[in-house]
Amino acid sequence: MNKYRKDFPMLKHDYIYFNNASTSLKPQVVIDSIVDYYSNYSVNTNRGVDSLGYEVTKKYEQVREKVANFISSDKDEIVFTRGATDSLNLVANSFGNLIVDEGDEVVVSVVEHHANFIPWQELCKRKGAKLVLVPVLEDGTVTPENLRQVMSDKTKIVALNHVSNVMGGINDLKNLAKVVHEFNAYFVVDGSQGIIHEKINVKNLDIDFYAFSAHKMYGPMGVGVLYGKKELLEMMPPIVFGGEMIESVTIEKTTYKKAPYKFEAGTMMVPEVLGFGAAIDYINKIGLKNINEYVRKLRDYLVDKLLKEVKDIEIYNLNNKDTGFVTFNIKNIHSHDVASLLDKEKIIVRAGHHCAEPYMNALNVVATVRVSLAFYNTYEECDRLVDVLKKAGDYIDVLF
């Protein structure tokens, strides 16, 4: 995979970048796509009858088709949003408002990212519903058996991650969906981490909603996707109103376009969407399977070295081998101090509660260090990380 490093301009700055779960680096083809838009088009979609506008609208809709193909959905089931957070809030505030009433229940887990926890917490508060927590295993995953235990005829929505951004555990979406639908509830999946770690087919999995962001899959920031089953998107009212999402407006009333367009009000993120299309092409060229096979091997190598060479390290997700996450602490050293030490050596990691504060509380820790790998990382970079961590206990007090 080293041959692809030249495609990422950020890697020329001598940083070792291990924070890919937060946001991935962008290849030159994605950057070029955005520059091409601003240099040669720079117009809005679906506005007027000019040839430039027509060309950009065509390119924009081609990306919708690429996204649909990437997750095996229909094109009109793909809504472009400002990110996964925006997508999950759209489901909670539109679909959730529609079907959740006083006394109903919404099921989440303690390991969820705040973006897949707070919208449901707020929905329950607003509606007088109950937020129910499903137990998680040590690896942060939810089993179908544990989910069944908390389901009832009052359950309307189950909202779980595909892959935990703390532990890297992969949920069995297909069998979880079966349990959800046994109780006539709806399954919302936060796919922010899962979309790049596992090839999915939303039809086969029978997921009702799936949310993800471009920036975690080598695409631009500021653009995300909500997949929703067509019949559910048609049910949902829009929650943002303005230009281009309407059929007609009169003094008396307004009518809206069909999904997905009724959810895309105002000026959309046109250059970012086009850059997202370039990112999907780039991933498809390399192959998602090839990417993840390499990342798994790299993670195994790193974990083995950490355990053998770094004194007093505690790895919380030791057995989660199918994603590129290593979440750890070093005894008696705060995670922020570890991250600061690494930063002095130009090694970028994430330290904190990872927007999963309830799960940090469940682990009985304030924060952790997270290394998250991508296919442009190398064995030599892993060696460098271990070398710096080996010294942490010896001189971190001197530095801080």
LUMLO-336654 format. One record per atom (N, C-alpha, C): x, y, z. Coordinates in steps of 0.1 Angstrom, whole numbers, padded with zeros to 4 digits, always signed. Layout:
# LUMLO-336654
XYZ...
//
This chain:
# LUMLO-336654
+0008-0012+0000+0000+0000+0000+0008+0013+0000+0021+0012+0002+0030+0024+0003+0030+0032-0010+0027+0025-0021+0027+0033-0033+0016+0044-0034+0006+0043-0025-0005+0053-0025-0002+0065-0017+0009+0064-0009+0012+0076+0000+0015+0088-0008+0020+0087-0020+0023+0099-0028+0010+0106-0032-0002+0100-0031-0014+0106-0035-0019+0116-0024-0013+0116-0012-0018+0124-0001-0009+0135+0002-0012+0148-0002-0003+0159+0001+0001+0161+0015-0008+0158+0025-0005+0160+0039+0007+0152+0044+0009+0140+0037+0020+0131+0041+0034+0137+0038+0034+0147+0030+0047+0154+0027+0052+0162+0038+0044+0165+0048+0048+0174+0059+0054+0166+0071+0057+0154+0069+0065+0146+0079+0057+0143+0092+0044+0144+0091+0035+0140+0102+0033+0125+0101+0032+0118+0112+0026+0105+0112+0012+0106+0117+0003+0103+0108-0011+0106+0111-0019+0093+0115-0022+0093+0128-0029+0081+0133-0043+0085+0139-0050+0095+0133-0063+0099+0138-0073+0098+0127-0073+0087+0120-0082+0085+0108-0096+0083+0111-0099+0079+0123-0113+0077+0127-0120+0090+0130-0112+0101+0133-0117+0114+0134-0120+0120+0120-0110+0120+0112-0112+0124+0098-0100+0118+0090-0102+0114+0078-0091+0108+0070-0084+0119+0062-0072+0116+0058-0066+0126+0049-0072+0125+0035-0070+0135+0026-0076+0136+0013-0066+0134+0002-0069+0124-0007-0060+0123-0019-0061+0135-0028-0051+0136-0036-0050+0147-0046-0062+0148-0055-0067+0136-0059-0078+0136-0069-0091+0142-0062-0092+0141-0049-0104+0148-0043-0102+0163-0042-0090+0167-0039-0086+0181-0039-0088+0187-0053-0083+0180-0063-0084+0185-0077-0098+0186-0081-0107+0177-0077-0121+0178-0080-0127+0191-0075-0124+0194-0063-0129+0207-0057-0124+0219-0064-0111+0219-0067-0105+0230-0074-0111+0231-0088-0113+0220-0095-0119+0220-0108-0133+0226-0108-0141+0223-0098-0154+0229-0097-0153+0245-0096-0145+0249-0086-0144+0264-0084-0137+0271-0096-0128+0264-0103-0121+0270-0114-0129+0270-0127-0137+0259-0130-0143+0258-0143-0159+0258-0143-0165+0257-0131-0180+0257-0130-0185+0268-0121-0183+0266-0108-0186+0276-0098-0200+0281-0099-0210+0272-0102-0224+0276-0103-0232+0267-0094-0244+0270-0092-0253+0262-0084-0260+0251-0092-0265+0241-0085-0273+0231-0091-0287+0234-0092-0294+0229-0102-0309+0230-0103-0314+0245-0103-0306+0253-0108-0310+0268-0109-0309+0272-0123-0319+0277-0128-0319+0283-0142-0318+0273-0153-0315+0278-0165-0314+0269-0177-0301+0270-0184-0291+0276-0177-0278+0278-0184-0270+0264-0185-0261+0264-0194-0254+0251-0197-0245+0247-0185-0238+0257-0179-0230+0253-0167-0238+0247-0156-0249+0253-0153-0258+0248-0143-0263+0234-0146-0266+0231-0159-0270+0218-0163-0259+0208-0161-0247+0212-0165-0235+0203-0163-0232+0199-0149-0233+0209-0140-0230+0207-0126-0241+0198-0120-0253+0201-0123-0264+0193-0118-0263+0178-0122-0259+0176-0135-0256+0162-0139-0245+0156-0131-0234+0163-0129-0223+0157-0121-0228+0154-0107-0235+0163-0101-0240+0161-0087-0249+0149-0086-0258+0147-0096-0266+0135-0096-0259+0122-0099-0248+0123-0106-0240+0112-0109-0233+0107-0096-0230+0116-0087-0224+0112-0074-0235+0105-0065-0247+0110-0066-0258+0103-0059-0259+0088-0063-0257+0086-0076-0257+0073-0082-0245+0065-0077-0233+0071-0076-0221+0064-0071-0223+0060-0056-0229+0069-0048-0231+0065-0034-0241+0054-0033-0252+0054-0041-0262+0043-0041-0255+0030-0045-0247+0030-0055-0240+0018-0059-0230+0013-0048-0224+0022-0041-0215+0019-0030-0221+0011-0019-0234+0014-0016-0241+0007-0005-0252-0002-0010-0253-0003-0023-0264-0012-0029-0278-0007-0026-0280+0006-0028-0294+0011-0026-0299+0017-0039-0311+0022-0039-0316+0029-0051-0312+0044-0050-0311+0050-0061-0306+0064-0062-0315+0074-0054-0328+0072-0055-0337+0081-0048-0339+0078-0033-0330+0069-0028-0330+0066-0013-0317+0073-0007-0310+0081-0015-0298+0088-0010-0301+0103-0008-0300+0108+0004-0302+0122+0007-0288+0127+0011-0284+0138+0004-0271+0145+0008-0274+0155+0020-0265+0154+0030-0267+0162+0042-0253+0169+0045-0252+0176+0056-0240+0182+0059-0230+0173+0067-0235+0161+0070-0226+0151+0077-0235+0141+0083-0229+0131+0089-0236+0120+0096-0244+0126+0108-0239+0136+0115-0246+0142+0126-0259+0148+0121-0258+0155+0110-0270+0161+0103-0280+0150+0099-0275+0139+0094-0284+0128+0089-0291+0122+0101-0285+0120+0112-0291+0114+0124-0301+0123+0130-0298+0136+0130-0307+0146+0135-0320+0147+0126-0318+0145+0113-0329+0145+0104-0339+0134+0107-0333+0122+0109-0342+0110+0112-0349+0113+0125-0342+0117+0136-0348+0119+0149-0359+0130+0148-0356+0141+0141-0365+0152+0142-0376+0152+0132-0375+0143+0122-0386+0142+0112-0393+0128+0114-0386+0117+0112-0392+0104+0113-0396+0101+0128-0386+0105+0137-0389+0103+0151-0401+0110+0156-0402+0123+0152-0414+0131+0156-0426+0125+0151-0425+0118+0140-0437+0113+0133-0443+0100+0140-0434+0092+0145-0438+0079+0150-0437+0076+0165-0429+0085+0172-0427+0083+0187-0437+0092+0194-0444+0085+0204-0454+0092+0212-0451+0090+0227-0458+0097+0235-0457+0096+0249-0458+0081+0254-0448+0076+0262-0449+0062+0266-0441+0053+0258-0438+0057+0246-0430+0048+0237-0415+0047+0241-0408+0038+0235-0394+0036+0239-0385+0037+0226-0373+0043+0229-0362+0043+0219-0350+0036+0225-0344+0027+0218-0333+0019+0223-0320+0024+0217-0310+0026+0226-0297+0030+0221-0287+0022+0230-0274+0023+0228-0264+0017+0236-0255+0028+0242-0248+0024+0253-0240+0033+0260-0227+0037+0252-0224+0029+0242-0212+0031+0235-0214+0040+0223-0226+0045+0221-0228+0054+0209-0220+0067+0210-0217+0072+0198-0212+0085+0196-0223+0095+0200-0219+0106+0206-0230+0116+0210-0239+0119+0199-0235+0119+0186-0244+0122+0175-0255+0112+0173-0253+0100+0179-0263+0089+0178-0269+0086+0192-0267+0096+0201-0272+0094+0215-0281+0106+0218-0275+0118+0217-0282+0130+0221-0295+0133+0213-0295+0131+0200-0308+0133+0192-0320+0125+0198-0317+0112+0202-0327+0103+0207-0331+0107+0221-0321+0111+0229-0323+0116+0242-0333+0128+0242-0330+0137+0233-0338+0149+0231-0352+0146+0226-0353+0137+0217-0366+0132+0212-0374+0127+0223-0369+0118+0231-0376+0112+0242-0381+0123+0252-0372+0132+0255-0375+0143+0264-0387+0151+0258-0387+0154+0245-0397+0162+0239-0410+0155+0238-0410+0142+0236-0422+0134+0234-0427+0127+0247-0420+0127+0257-0424+0120+0269-0422+0105+0267-0412+0101+0259-0409+0087+0257-0397+0083+0266-0394+0070+0266-0383+0065+0274-0371+0061+0266-0359+0065+0270-0347+0061+0264-0342+0048+0271-0340+0037+0264-0337+0024+0269-0323+0021+0265-0314+0016+0274-0301+0012+0271-0300-0003+0269-0294-0007+0258-0292-0022+0256-0278-0025+0261-0276-0036+0268-0262-0039+0273-0253-0042+0261-0240-0039+0264-0230-0042+0253-0220-0051+0259-0213-0059+0250-0203-0068+0254-0190-0060+0257-0179-0067+0262-0167-0061+0265-0161-0054+0252-0164-0059+0240-0158-0053+0228-0167-0041+0223-0177-0038+0231-0185-0026+0227-0197-0030+0217-0199-0042+0214-0209-0046+0204-0222-0050+0212-0233-0050+0204-0246-0055+0209-0249-0068+0202-0253-0078+0210-0257-0090+0204-0272-0090+0202-0277-0098+0192-0291-0099+0190-0299-0104+0203-0293-0112+0210-0299-0118+0223-0301-0106+0233-0290-0098+0235-0292-0087+0244-0302-0077+0239-0302-0074+0226-0312-0065+0221-0326-0070+0223-0328-0083+0221-0342-0088+0223-0347-0087+0237-0337-0087+0247-0341-0086+0261-0347-0072+0265-0343-0062+0257-0348-0048+0261-0359-0044+0251-0362-0052+0241-0373-0048+0232-0387-0051+0238-0397-0043+0234-0410-0045+0239-0420-0039+0228-0433-0041+0230-0442-0036+0221-0443-0021+0221-0436-0014+0230-0435+0000+0231-0423+0006+0223-0414-0003+0219-0402+0001+0212-0405+0006+0198-0401+0018+0194-0404+0024+0181-0392+0024+0172-0380+0028+0179-0368+0030+0171-0356+0023+0179-0347+0017+0172-0335+0012+0177-0324+0019+0170-0315+0026+0177-0304+0034+0170-0291+0029+0175-0283+0023+0167-0270+0017+0171-0259+0020+0160-0247+0019+0165-0236+0022+0155-0233+0009+0147-0227+0010+0136-0222-0001+0128-0209-0005+0134-0200+0005+0136-0187+0002+0142-0185+0013+0153-0181+0009+0165-0179+0018+0176-0166+0027+0173-0167+0040+0175-0156+0048+0173-0146+0048+0185-0149+0041+0195-0140+0039+0207-0133+0025+0206-0142+0015+0204-0137+0001+0205-0134-0005+0192-0140+0000+0181-0138-0006+0168-0146-0019+0166-0155-0023+0175-0162-0035+0174-0173-0034+0163-0175-0044+0155-0184-0044+0144-0197-0051+0148-0208-0044+0148-0221-0050+0151-0227-0058+0139-0234-0069+0143-0240-0078+0133-0253-0072+0129-0252-0063+0119-0264-0055+0115-0276-0063+0110-0273-0074+0103-0284-0082+0097-0292-0089+0108-0285-0095+0117-0293-0102+0128-0299-0092+0138-0293-0080+0140-0299-0070+0148-0312-0065+0141-0311-0063+0128-0323-0058+0121-0334-0068+0122-0331-0081+0122-0342-0091+0123-0349-0089+0136-0342-0087+0147-0348-0085+0160-0356-0073+0161-0351-0062+0156-0358-0049+0155-0371-0051+0148-0371-0057+0137-0383-0059+0129-0393-0069+0134-0388-0078+0142-0397-0087+0149-0407-0080+0158-0403-0068+0163-0411-0060+0172-0417-0048+0165-0417-0049+0151-0423-0038+0143-0417-0024+0146-0404-0024+0150-0397-0012+0152-0388-0009+0140-0381+0003+0140-0373+0007+0129-0358+0008+0134-0349+0004+0125-0335+0003+0128-0327+0015+0121-0321+0023+0130-0313+0034+0125-0299+0031+0128-0290+0032+0118-0276+0028+0120-0267+0040+0118-0258+0043+0127-0247+0053+0125-0236+0046+0119-0234+0048+0106-0224+0041+0098-0211+0049+0097-0209+0059+0105-0198+0068+0103-0184+0061+0102-0182+0051+0111-0170+0043+0111-0171+0031+0102-0183+0025+0102-0185+0013+0095-0184+0014+0080-0187+0025+0074-0188+0026+0059-0174+0024+0053-0163+0026+0060-0150+0024+0054-0144+0011+0058-0150+0004+0068-0144-0008+0074-0151-0021+0069-0162-0019+0063-0169-0031+0058-0178-0028+0047-0177-0036+0036-0186-0034+0025-0200-0038+0029-0210-0029+0026-0223-0032+0031-0233-0032+0019-0244-0039+0021-0255-0039+0012-0268-0036+0020-0272-0024+0020-0283-0020+0029-0296-0028+0026-0298-0032+0014-0310-0040+0011-0309-0054+0017-0298-0061+0016-0296-0074+0022-0297-0073+0037-0291-0063+0043-0291-0061+0057-0305-0057+0063-0313-0052+0054-0327-0047+0058-0326-0036+0069-0317-0027+0067-0316-0015+0075-0326-0005+0071-0332+0002+0080-0342+0013+0076-0335+0026+0073-0325+0030+0081-0318+0042+0079-0303+0039+0081-0294+0046+0073-0280+0044+0075-0273+0057+0072-0266+0063+0082-0260+0076+0081-0245+0075+0081-0238+0083+0072-0224+0084+0072-0219+0097+0066-0206+0099+0068-0199+0112+0063-0188+0109+0053-0186+0118+0043-0176+0116+0033-0162+0118+0039-0160+0126+0050-0147+0130+0054-0140+0118+0061-0147+0108+0065-0141+0096+0071-0137+0086+0061-0140+0088+0048-0137+0079+0037-0129+0086+0026-0120+0095+0031-0110+0102+0022-0117+0112+0013-0129+0116+0017-0136+0127+0010-0136+0140+0018-0143+0150+0012-0143+0163+0019-0151+0164+0032-0148+0174+0040-0156+0177+0051-0169+0184+0046-0179+0184+0055-0191+0191+0052-0201+0185+0043-0200+0172+0040-0210+0165+0032-0212+0151+0038-0224+0147+0040-0228+0134+0045-0239+0128+0037-0244+0116+0041-0254+0109+0035-0264+0103+0045-0277+0104+0042-0287+0096+0049-0293+0087+0038-0291+0074+0040-0298+0064+0033-0311+0061+0041-0322+0061+0034-0335+0057+0040-0343+0049+0030-0350+0039+0035-0359+0031+0026-0369+0041+0020-0372+0039+0007-0379+0049+0000-0393+0052+0006-0400+0041+0011-0413+0043+0016-0412+0052+0029-0401+0051+0037-0400+0058+0049-0396+0073+0046-0388+0075+0036-0384+0089+0033-0397+0096+0027-0405+0089+0020-0418+0095+0015-0427+0099+0026-0427+0091+0037-0435+0095+0049-0431+0107+0056-0418+0110+0056-0412+0120+0065-0414+0134+0059-0418+0143+0068-0418+0157+0064-0404+0163+0064-0402+0173+0056-0389+0180+0057-0389+0189+0070-0377+0191+0074-0375+0200+0086-0367+0213+0083-0362+0214+0071-0355+0226+0067-0362+0231+0054-0366+0244+0054-0374+0248+0043-0367+0260+0035-0369+0260+0022-0363+0271+0014-0363+0267+0000-0354+0272-0008-0354+0270-0022-0351+0256-0026-0356+0252-0038-0352+0240-0045-0358+0227-0039-0364+0227-0027-0370+0215-0022-0386+0216-0024-0390+0226-0031-0405+0228-0033-0409+0224-0047-0422+0220-0048-0429+0219-0061-0435+0232-0064-0443+0238-0055-0449+0251-0057-0452+0258-0044-0452+0272-0045-0454+0280-0033-0465+0290-0037-0475+0290-0029-0486+0301-0030-0488+0307-0016-0495+0318-0016-0498+0324-0003-0505+0315+0007-0513+0306+0001-0521+0297+0009-0513+0285+0014-0505+0279+0005-0498+0266+0009-0486+0264+0000-0477+0255+0005-0466+0250-0002-0466+0235-0004-0462+0230-0015-0461+0216-0017-0446+0213-0020-0441+0201-0016-0427+0198-0017-0424+0187-0027-0412+0187-0031-0407+0176-0041-0407+0163-0033-0406+0152-0041-0405+0139-0035-0391+0137-0030-0389+0127-0021-0376+0124-0016-0367+0119-0027-0354+0122-0027-0347+0128-0016-0347+0143-0016-0352+0149-0027-0350+0164-0029-0357+0172-0019-0368+0168-0013-0375+0176-0003-0366+0178+0009-0355+0171+0011-0347+0172+0023-0334+0180+0019-0333+0185+0007-0321+0192+0003-0324+0207+0000-0327+0214+0010-0331+0228+0009-0319+0237+0007-0321+0248-0001-0311+0258-0002-0299+0254-0011-0289+0262-0010-0277+0258-0017-0269+0247-0011-0268+0236-0018-0261+0224-0013-0246+0225-0014-0240+0215-0008-0225+0215-0008-0220+0209-0021-0221+0217-0032-0218+0212-0045-0204+0207-0047-0194+0216-0044-0180+0211-0046-0176+0199-0037-0182+0199-0025-0179+0188-0016-0185+0175-0021-0197+0176-0026-0204+0164-0032-0196+0158-0043-0191+0167-0052-0183+0163-0063-0170+0157-0059-0164+0163-0048-0152+0157-0042-0154+0143-0036-0166+0142-0031-0170+0129-0025-0171+0118-0036-0176+0122-0048-0176+0113-0059-0162+0108-0063-0153+0118-0063-0139+0114-0066-0133+0105-0055-0137+0106-0043-0132+0098-0032-0137+0083-0034-0150+0082-0038-0156+0069-0040-0149+0062-0052-0146+0070-0062-0138+0064-0073-0125+0059-0069-0118+0067-0060-0105+0063-0055-0105+0051-0047-0115+0049-0038-0117+0037-0030-0119+0025-0039-0128+0027-0048-0131+0016-0057-0119+0011-0065-0111+0021-0069-0099+0017-0077-0090+0009-0069-0087+0012-0056-0079+0004-0048-0085-0009-0043-0098-0008-0040-0106-0019-0035-0107-0019-0020-0120-0018-0015-0122-0017-0001-0117-0029+0007-0118-0041+0000-0113-0053+0006-0098-0052+0008-0091-0048-0002-0076-0046-0001-0072-0036+0010-0079-0025+0010-0076-0015+0021-0077-0022+0035-0088-0029+0037-0091-0034+0051-0082-0046+0054-0078-0054+0044-0069-0065+0047-0056-0059+0052-0051-0049+0045-0038-0043+0049-0039-0037+0063-0050-0029+0066-0052-0023+0079-0052-0033+0090-0059-0044+0088-0060-0055+0098-0046-0060+0101-0038-0063+0091-0024-0067+0093-0016-0057+0101-0017-0045+0097-0010-0034+0104-0014-0033+0118-0026-0034+0121-0031-0033+0135-0026-0045+0143-0026-0057+0138-0020-0068+0145-0006-0066+0148+0002-0061+0139+0016-0058+0141+0018-0048+0152+0010-0037+0152+0011-0026+0162+0007-0031+0176-0004-0039+0177-0008-0044+0190+0003-0053+0196+0008-0062+0187+0019-0071+0192+0031-0063+0198+0035-0053+0191+0046-0045+0195+0043-0037+0208+0031-0032+0209+0028-0024+0221+0028-0033+0233+0022-0045+0232+0021-0054+0243+0035-0058+0248+0044-0061+0238+0057-0066+0241+0067-0055+0246+0065-0043+0242+0076-0033+0244+0072-0021+0252+0059-0018+0254+0055-0006+0262+0050-0010+0276+0057-0006+0285+0054-0009+0299+0041-0003+0304+0033-0010+0312+0021-0005+0318+0010+0000+0308+0010-0006+0297-0001-0002+0287-0013-0011+0289-0024-0005+0289-0037-0012+0289-0045-0009+0277-0047-0020+0269-0054-0018+0256-0068-0023+0258-0078-0015+0256-0092-0018+0260-0099-0026+0249-0094-0026+0237-0101-0033+0226-0092-0043+0220-0085-0051+0228-0074-0060+0224-0079-0069+0213-0091-0075+0214-0095-0085+0205-0104-0081+0193-0105-0068+0192-0113-0062+0181-0103-0061+0169-0101-0071+0161-0091-0072+0152-0095-0068+0137-0108-0065+0135-0112-0063+0122-0113-0049+0118-0110-0040+0127-0109-0025+0123-0095-0020+0128-0092-0008+0124-0079-0003+0126-0078+0005+0139-0085+0002+0149-0085+0010+0162-0077+0003+0172-0069+0011+0179-0062+0006+0191-0065+0017+0202-0073+0014+0212-0076+0023+0223-0070+0019+0236-0062+0028+0242-0054+0024+0253-0051+0036+0263-0046+0032+0274-0040+0042+0283-0027+0036+0289-0018+0044+0293-0006+0040+0300-0008+0044+0315-0005+0034+0323-0008+0035+0338-0001+0048+0343-0009+0055+0351-0005+0067+0358-0001+0079+0349-0004+0078+0336-0002+0090+0327-0015+0093+0320-0019+0106+0321-0032+0110+0315-0031+0109+0300-0042+0105+0294-0042+0103+0279-0038+0116+0272-0042+0128+0277-0038+0140+0271-0023+0143+0271-0016+0138+0282-0002+0140+0283+0005+0130+0273-0001+0118+0271+0005+0109+0261+0004+0115+0247-0008+0120+0244-0010+0126+0231-0001+0138+0229+0001+0146+0239+0010+0158+0238+0024+0154+0235+0028+0143+0242+0042+0138+0240+0044+0133+0226+0034+0126+0221+0034+0121+0207+0034+0133+0197+0026+0143+0200+0026+0155+0191+0039+0162+0190+0047+0162+0201+0060+0168+0200+0069+0160+0190+0066+0148+0188+0073+0139+0178+0066+0139+0165+0056+0148+0163+0048+0149+0150+0040+0136+0148+0036+0130+0158+0027+0118+0157+0013+0122+0162+0003+0122+0153-0010+0127+0156-0019+0115+0160-0025+0115+0172-0034+0106+0177-0046+0113+0183-0056+0106+0188-0068+0113+0194-0067+0109+0209-0070+0119+0218-0071+0116+0232-0083+0124+0237-0090+0117+0246-0102+0123+0252-0113+0113+0254-0125+0118+0254-0137+0109+0256-0143+0105+0242-0137+0110+0231-0141+0105+0218-0156+0108+0215-0162+0118+0221-0176+0121+0219-0184+0108+0223-0180+0101+0233-0187+0090+0238-0185+0089+0253-0189+0100+0260-0187+0102+0274-0194+0092+0282-0207+0088+0279-0213+0077+0287-0205+0064+0287-0198+0061+0276-0190+0049+0275-0177+0050+0283-0171+0062+0283-0160+0064+0292-0163+0062+0306-0175+0067+0310-0180+0065+0324-0182+0050+0327-0187+0043+0317-0189+0028+0319-0176+0021+0320-0165+0026+0313-0152+0020+0314-0145+0024+0327-0151+0034+0334-0145+0039+0346-0131+0046+0343-0131+0053+0332-0119+0061+0328-0124+0075+0324-0115+0085+0326-0118+0099+0321-0117+0100+0306-0106+0094+0301-0103+0095+0287-0094+0084+0283-0092+0082+0270-0083+0072+0264-0075+0078+0253-0065+0071+0249-0057+0074+0237-0063+0065+0226-0065+0070+0214-0070+0062+0203-0060+0064+0191-0055+0052+0186-0048+0052+0174-0057+0046+0164-0059+0052+0152-0068+0047+0142-0060+0047+0129-0059+0035+0123-0050+0033+0111-0058+0035+0098-0050+0038+0088-0055+0039+0074-0045+0032+0065-0049+0030+0053-0040+0022+0044-0028+0029+0040-0027+0042+0042-0014+0049+0039-0005+0049+0051-0009+0044+0062+0001+0042+0074+0010+0030+0071+0021+0030+0078+0032+0020+0075+0036+0013+0087+0043+0002+0085+0049-0005+0097+0060+0003+0103+0067+0011+0096+0078+0020+0101+0071+0031+0110+0060+0036+0106+0053+0045+0115+0049+0039+0128+0044+0027+0127+0040+0020+0140+0052+0018+0149+0064+0014+0143+0076+0013+0150+0079+0026+0157+0078+0037+0150+0081+0050+0156+0072+0053+0168+0059+0050+0166+0049+0052+0177+0054+0045+0190+0057+0032+0188+0061+0024+0199+0074+0029+0206+0083+0033+0198+0096+0038+0203+0093+0051+0212+0085+0059+0208+0082+0071+0216+0074+0067+0229+0064+0058+0228+0057+0054+0239+0066+0047+0250+0076+0040+0245+0085+0033+0254+0092+0043+0263+0094+0055+0259+0101+0065+0267+0091+0073+0276+0078+0071+0274+0068+0080+0280+0070+0080+0295+0071+0068+0301+0071+0067+0316+0084+0073+0321+0095+0074+0313+0108+0078+0318+0109+0094+0319+0103+0100+0309+0106+0115+0309+0094+0124+0307+0082+0118+0308+0070+0126+0306+0069+0137+0317+0073+0134+0329+0072+0143+0340+0082+0155+0338+0093+0153+0331+0102+0163+0328+0096+0173+0318+0089+0167+0308+0084+0175+0297+0072+0183+0302+0064+0178+0311+0052+0185+0315+0052+0189+0329
//
